[in-house]
Amino acid sequence: MFELLLLGTMTGFTSGFFGVGGGMLLVPLLIYVGFDMKEAISISIVQMVFSSVFGSFLNIKKSAQVFKDGIFIGLGGMIGGLFSGYIVSNFTNTSLQYIFILIVILSILRIFFSPAEPIKEQKKQNKILLILIGFFIGLIAMSIGIGGSIMLTPILVGFMHYSLKRATSLGLFFVVFSSIAGFISLSLHGHMLLVEGVTVGIASLLGVYIGIKVKGLIHSNSYKKYILLLNTTVLFMMIYKTI
Protein backbone atom coordinates (compact mmCIF):
# COMPACT_ATOMS: atom_id res chain seq x y z
CA MET A 1 0.00 0.00 0.00
CA PHE A 2 2.79 2.46 0.94
CA GLU A 3 4.49 1.64 -2.36
CA LEU A 4 1.36 2.60 -4.30
CA LEU A 5 0.95 5.83 -2.33
CA LEU A 6 4.53 6.81 -3.07
CA LEU A 7 4.15 6.02 -6.77
CA GLY A 8 0.92 8.03 -6.83
CA THR A 9 2.55 11.14 -5.38
CA MET A 10 5.48 10.90 -7.81
CA THR A 11 3.17 10.37 -10.76
CA GLY A 12 0.94 13.26 -9.70
CA PHE A 13 3.89 15.65 -9.68
CA THR A 14 4.86 14.43 -13.16
CA SER A 15 1.29 14.91 -14.34
CA GLY A 16 1.00 18.46 -13.04
CA PHE A 17 4.47 19.61 -14.07
CA PHE A 18 4.65 18.01 -17.52
CA GLY A 19 0.95 18.16 -18.42
CA VAL A 20 0.70 14.41 -18.94
CA GLY A 21 -1.68 11.84 -17.54
CA GLY A 22 1.21 10.29 -15.65
CA GLY A 23 0.94 6.89 -17.27
CA MET A 24 4.19 7.23 -19.20
CA LEU A 25 6.00 7.20 -15.84
CA LEU A 26 3.60 5.10 -13.80
CA VAL A 27 3.37 2.16 -16.22
CA PRO A 28 7.15 1.46 -16.25
CA LEU A 29 7.34 1.91 -12.46
CA LEU A 30 4.47 -0.51 -11.86
CA ILE A 31 6.15 -3.06 -14.13
CA TYR A 32 9.33 -2.60 -12.09
CA VAL A 33 7.55 -3.38 -8.82
CA GLY A 34 5.95 -6.56 -10.17
CA PHE A 35 2.74 -5.79 -12.07
CA ASP A 36 2.41 -7.02 -15.65
CA MET A 37 1.74 -4.62 -18.53
CA LYS A 38 -2.04 -5.02 -18.59
CA GLU A 39 -2.32 -4.59 -14.81
CA ALA A 40 -0.13 -1.49 -15.01
CA ILE A 41 -2.34 -0.06 -17.77
CA SER A 42 -5.43 -0.59 -15.61
CA ILE A 43 -3.98 1.15 -12.53
CA SER A 44 -2.57 3.94 -14.67
CA ILE A 45 -5.91 4.76 -16.28
CA VAL A 46 -7.69 5.07 -12.92
CA GLN A 47 -4.91 7.35 -11.66
CA MET A 48 -5.21 9.50 -14.79
CA VAL A 49 -8.87 10.24 -14.11
CA PHE A 50 -7.91 11.71 -10.73
CA SER A 51 -4.83 13.66 -11.82
CA SER A 52 -6.21 15.04 -15.10
CA VAL A 53 -9.50 16.31 -13.63
CA PHE A 54 -7.78 18.00 -10.69
CA GLY A 55 -4.89 19.34 -12.76
CA SER A 56 -7.17 20.72 -15.47
CA PHE A 57 -9.30 22.44 -12.81
CA LEU A 58 -6.19 24.22 -11.54
CA ASN A 59 -5.09 25.13 -15.09
CA ILE A 60 -8.51 26.41 -16.16
CA LYS A 61 -8.49 28.83 -13.24
CA LYS A 62 -5.41 30.43 -14.83
CA SER A 63 -6.44 30.42 -18.49
CA ALA A 64 -9.76 29.20 -19.87
CA GLN A 65 -8.80 30.31 -23.39
CA VAL A 66 -6.32 27.45 -23.84
CA PHE A 67 -9.06 24.81 -23.67
CA LYS A 68 -11.27 25.87 -26.59
CA ASP A 69 -9.52 23.49 -28.99
CA GLY A 70 -9.28 20.97 -26.16
CA ILE A 71 -13.02 20.31 -26.19
CA PHE A 72 -12.91 18.99 -29.76
CA ILE A 73 -9.66 17.05 -29.32
CA GLY A 74 -11.04 15.61 -26.09
CA LEU A 75 -14.27 14.52 -27.77
CA GLY A 76 -12.27 12.59 -30.35
CA GLY A 77 -10.08 11.15 -27.61
CA MET A 78 -13.10 9.92 -25.68
CA ILE A 79 -14.48 8.13 -28.75
CA GLY A 80 -11.09 6.56 -29.49
CA GLY A 81 -10.55 5.57 -25.88
CA LEU A 82 -13.78 3.58 -25.87
CA PHE A 83 -12.15 1.07 -28.23
CA SER A 84 -9.00 0.63 -26.13
CA GLY A 85 -10.33 -2.36 -24.20
CA TYR A 86 -10.59 -4.31 -27.46
CA ILE A 87 -6.93 -3.63 -28.28
CA VAL A 88 -5.74 -4.56 -24.78
CA SER A 89 -7.68 -7.81 -24.98
CA ASN A 90 -6.21 -8.79 -28.35
CA PHE A 91 -2.54 -7.78 -28.00
CA THR A 92 0.11 -9.44 -25.84
CA ASN A 93 1.86 -7.64 -22.98
CA THR A 94 5.09 -7.56 -24.99
CA SER A 95 3.40 -6.09 -28.07
CA LEU A 96 1.88 -3.31 -25.97
CA GLN A 97 5.30 -2.55 -24.45
CA TYR A 98 6.87 -2.22 -27.92
CA ILE A 99 4.09 0.18 -28.97
CA PHE A 100 4.78 2.19 -25.80
CA ILE A 101 8.49 2.41 -26.69
CA LEU A 102 7.75 3.53 -30.27
CA ILE A 103 5.42 6.31 -29.08
CA VAL A 104 8.04 7.66 -26.64
CA ILE A 105 10.75 7.68 -29.35
CA LEU A 106 8.52 9.62 -31.78
CA SER A 107 7.63 12.11 -29.04
CA ILE A 108 11.29 12.75 -28.16
CA LEU A 109 12.20 13.41 -31.80
CA ARG A 110 9.29 15.77 -32.44
CA ILE A 111 9.81 17.84 -29.29
CA PHE A 112 13.59 17.98 -29.78
CA PHE A 113 13.21 19.57 -33.20
CA SER A 114 10.40 21.96 -32.17
CA PRO A 115 10.89 25.37 -30.50
CA ALA A 116 9.75 25.92 -26.91
CA GLU A 117 7.95 29.07 -28.06
CA PRO A 118 6.12 29.22 -31.43
CA ILE A 119 7.89 30.89 -34.37
CA LYS A 120 4.72 31.13 -36.46
CA GLU A 121 1.45 32.57 -35.22
CA GLN A 122 -1.06 30.00 -34.02
CA LYS A 123 -4.02 29.80 -36.41
CA LYS A 124 -7.62 28.77 -35.87
CA GLN A 125 -7.85 24.99 -36.21
CA ASN A 126 -10.31 22.87 -38.18
CA LYS A 127 -12.68 21.26 -35.67
CA ILE A 128 -13.08 18.02 -37.65
CA LEU A 129 -9.29 17.65 -37.83
CA LEU A 130 -9.04 18.18 -34.06
CA ILE A 131 -11.61 15.43 -33.44
CA LEU A 132 -9.77 13.01 -35.76
CA ILE A 133 -6.44 13.73 -34.07
CA GLY A 134 -8.06 13.15 -30.70
CA PHE A 135 -9.63 9.88 -31.85
CA PHE A 136 -6.35 8.40 -33.04
CA ILE A 137 -4.45 9.48 -29.94
CA GLY A 138 -7.18 8.28 -27.57
CA LEU A 139 -7.30 4.87 -29.27
CA ILE A 140 -3.55 4.27 -29.07
CA ALA A 141 -2.80 6.00 -25.76
CA MET A 142 -5.45 4.28 -23.67
CA SER A 143 -4.36 0.93 -25.08
CA ILE A 144 -0.87 1.34 -23.57
CA GLY A 145 -1.89 3.06 -20.34
CA ILE A 146 -0.87 6.64 -21.11
CA GLY A 147 -3.15 9.65 -21.26
CA GLY A 148 -2.15 10.76 -24.74
CA SER A 149 -0.45 14.04 -23.89
CA ILE A 150 2.92 12.55 -24.85
CA MET A 151 1.48 12.11 -28.37
CA LEU A 152 -0.61 15.27 -28.47
CA THR A 153 1.99 17.76 -27.21
CA PRO A 154 4.44 17.19 -30.10
CA ILE A 155 1.57 17.67 -32.59
CA LEU A 156 0.41 20.89 -30.94
CA VAL A 157 3.94 22.29 -30.75
CA GLY A 158 5.40 20.97 -33.99
CA PHE A 159 2.47 21.39 -36.37
CA MET A 160 -0.07 23.74 -34.77
CA HIS A 161 2.43 26.24 -33.30
CA TYR A 162 1.37 26.16 -29.66
CA SER A 163 3.89 27.19 -27.02
CA LEU A 164 5.20 24.16 -25.11
CA LYS A 165 3.63 25.16 -21.80
CA ARG A 166 0.28 25.90 -23.41
CA ALA A 167 0.37 22.59 -25.26
CA THR A 168 1.04 20.62 -22.06
CA SER A 169 -1.88 22.33 -20.30
CA LEU A 170 -4.19 21.42 -23.17
CA GLY A 171 -2.71 17.92 -23.22
CA LEU A 172 -3.64 17.36 -19.58
CA PHE A 173 -7.19 18.55 -20.34
CA PHE A 174 -7.34 16.00 -23.18
CA VAL A 175 -6.46 13.26 -20.70
CA VAL A 176 -9.70 13.93 -18.79
CA PHE A 177 -11.70 12.72 -21.79
CA SER A 178 -9.43 9.88 -22.89
CA SER A 179 -8.93 8.43 -19.41
CA ILE A 180 -12.65 8.34 -18.60
CA ALA A 181 -13.30 6.53 -21.88
CA GLY A 182 -10.40 4.16 -21.25
CA PHE A 183 -11.72 3.43 -17.75
CA ILE A 184 -15.14 2.52 -19.16
CA SER A 185 -13.71 0.38 -21.96
CA LEU A 186 -11.23 -1.59 -19.84
CA SER A 187 -13.87 -2.12 -17.14
CA LEU A 188 -16.26 -3.61 -19.70
CA HIS A 189 -13.49 -5.95 -20.91
CA GLY A 190 -12.58 -7.08 -17.38
CA HIS A 191 -9.16 -5.42 -17.14
CA MET A 192 -9.71 -3.07 -14.18
CA LEU A 193 -7.82 -3.08 -10.84
CA LEU A 194 -10.00 -0.51 -9.12
CA VAL A 195 -8.67 -0.56 -5.54
CA GLU A 196 -5.04 -0.19 -6.57
CA GLY A 197 -5.93 2.48 -9.12
CA VAL A 198 -7.94 4.58 -6.65
CA THR A 199 -5.12 4.33 -4.08
CA VAL A 200 -2.59 5.66 -6.58
CA GLY A 201 -5.09 8.25 -7.88
CA ILE A 202 -5.84 9.79 -4.49
CA ALA A 203 -2.13 9.97 -3.65
CA SER A 204 -1.48 11.72 -6.97
CA LEU A 205 -3.59 14.79 -6.10
CA LEU A 206 -0.94 16.33 -3.83
CA GLY A 207 1.71 15.75 -6.46
CA VAL A 208 -0.42 17.41 -9.16
CA TYR A 209 -0.85 20.55 -7.07
CA ILE A 210 2.89 20.86 -6.41
CA GLY A 211 3.78 20.08 -10.03
CA ILE A 212 1.57 22.82 -11.47
CA LYS A 213 2.98 25.36 -9.02
CA VAL A 214 6.58 24.47 -9.93
CA LYS A 215 5.80 24.53 -13.66
CA GLY A 216 4.86 28.21 -13.46
CA LEU A 217 8.34 29.05 -12.15
CA ILE A 218 10.29 27.40 -14.98
CA HIS A 219 11.50 29.19 -18.15
CA SER A 220 10.20 27.71 -21.44
CA ASN A 221 13.61 26.60 -22.73
CA SER A 222 14.46 24.86 -19.46
CA TYR A 223 10.99 23.31 -19.45
CA LYS A 224 11.67 21.72 -22.84
CA LYS A 225 14.88 20.16 -21.49
CA TYR A 226 13.01 18.68 -18.52
CA ILE A 227 10.41 17.12 -20.82
CA LEU A 228 13.10 15.57 -23.01
CA LEU A 229 14.89 14.26 -19.90
CA LEU A 230 11.70 12.65 -18.61
CA ASN A 231 10.87 11.04 -21.95
CA THR A 232 14.41 9.71 -22.39
CA THR A 233 14.44 8.24 -18.86
CA VAL A 234 11.10 6.52 -19.45
CA LEU A 235 12.33 5.21 -22.80
CA PHE A 236 15.38 3.50 -21.27
CA MET A 237 13.29 2.09 -18.44
CA MET A 238 10.87 0.45 -20.87
CA ILE A 239 13.60 -0.82 -23.18
CA TYR A 240 15.36 -2.42 -20.20
CA LYS A 241 12.18 -4.22 -19.08
CA THR A 242 11.12 -5.23 -22.60
CA ILE A 243 14.22 -6.37 -24.48
Order of alpha helices (4+ residues) and beta strands (2+ residues): alpha-alpha-alpha-alpha-alpha-alpha-alpha-alpha-alpha-alpha-alpha
